[in-house]
Amino acid sequence: MLGEGVVEYRRLGRSGERIAAIGLGTWRIGGGMAADYSMDREAVEAIRYAVELGMNHIDTAEIYGGGHAEELVGEAVKVFRRDEVFITSKVWHTNLRYDDVIKACERSLRRLGTGYIDLYLIHWPNPAVPISETMKAMEKLHREGKIRYIGVSNFSVKELEEARQALSTTDVVANQVEYSLYERRVERDLIPYCSREGITVIAYSPLGKGRIAREAAEGRSARARILNEIAEKYSKTPVQVALNWVIWREEVVTIPKSIKKDHLRENAGAAGWRLGAEDYRRISEAWA
Ligand SMILES: NC(=O)c1ccc[n+]([C@@H]2O[C@H](COP(=O)([O-])OP(=O)(O)OC[C@H]3O[C@@H](n4cnc5c(N)ncnc54)[C@H](OP(=O)(O)O)[C@@H]3O)[C@@H](O)[C@H]2O)c1
């Protein structure tokens, strides 16, 4: 049932870059808002295992574990060539003034132990800081090669348009937003906009923070029974179907978090195949 990682890549924005359709999230790897060192060995092993399975898009942020998640990512990727991994990190919304963005990025680079971050995102919009000021700093980092691509997270269509207008030498390649069977709001405006404009949607919390596995296992709701039935039809697990549903549109990639090897194998096996249109529609309607 558990597929080994069949690597599937998707184009990043309108760039020539291709990133894993299923990557790895690191929220709560190395702590929540503060560092937790108790699981370091498991965390490093999990990140390495994910990369080996083909989930080489690793998502982290300066805020995760008070910086410790970035340290663990840095430690884990040491054993790979730098271009074998694609690292996304994020600047927190209280660091969006020009000088603060530059300093935050320098700190992230140090913790990650790398000369560049592949994709650097504004974690949340902050209306108190003009987006033009933040983007000036992002473009400086981009010019200097410290970040390869610029993106945003939790931006509405309007905020995304403003962010793009504030850039002069490059464009926003991605918007990271919550998207799962439980959270569908981005389907209304954001996904259609990104699809039209060639912007990648990076779906976060694609497993509803773990809820989907529990609901499917209980099998009490009608929608869970439909998910289970379709999983059986494809010889996949309900979690794999839920993730495949998230990445069904070409412009969407995702980053489920796990520190467990069997879960990582299961998540990697959610790519490399595709739900038929009728089954996709059935799940979409049952979970609306
Ligand atoms: N930009 C933002 O504002 C933002 C916000 C939230 C999250 N994110 C990013 O998105 C990533 C993913 O979102 P998330 O961590 O909130 O939630 P998620 O990926 O939907 O769910 C993670 C939870 O599911 C469990 N899990 C993973 N694979 C499983 C499997 N195959 N079977 C059963 N349980 C499984 C994990 O536990 P185990 O570790 O025990 O497997 C963990 O408890 C984050 O880690 C972070 O990188 C970004």
The ligand as an ORCA input file, in Angstrom:
! r2SCAN-3c Opt
* xyz 0 1
  N       3.012     29.709      5.916
  C       2.353     29.457      7.020
  O       1.790     30.348      7.668
  C       2.266     28.034      7.509
  C       1.319     27.690      8.486
  C       1.255     26.356      8.885
  C       2.114     25.422      8.331
  N       3.049     25.804      7.383
  C       3.999     24.825      6.797
  O       3.270     23.721      6.274
  C       3.748     22.507      6.858
  C       2.638     21.479      6.932
  O       1.549     21.939      7.704
  P       1.266     21.438      9.211
  O       2.508     20.942      9.831
  O       0.527     22.550      9.873
  O       0.184     20.278      9.048
  P       0.051     18.949      8.166
  O       1.232     18.722      7.320
  O      -1.301     19.007      7.561
  O      -0.028     17.832      9.314
  C       1.060     17.499     10.108
  C       0.585     16.472     11.141
  O       0.152     15.295     10.474
  C       0.878     14.167     10.955
  N       1.153     13.317      9.787
  C       1.996     13.555      8.750
  N       1.971     12.560      7.859
  C       1.073     11.657      8.332
  C       0.612     10.411      7.854
  N       1.061      9.900      6.713
  N      -0.314      9.749      8.594
  C      -0.786     10.258      9.757
  N      -0.383     11.445     10.266
  C       0.542     12.145      9.546
  C       2.136     14.712     11.585
  O       2.578     13.920     12.653
  P       3.938     13.042     12.616
  O       5.110     13.969     12.587
  O       3.843     12.249     13.866
  O       3.866     12.186     11.370
  C       1.652     16.073     12.109
  O       1.047     15.918     13.375
  C       4.297     22.985      8.218
  O       5.123     22.019      8.830
  C       5.000     24.249      7.806
  O       6.244     23.960      7.202
  C       3.118     27.087      6.969
*
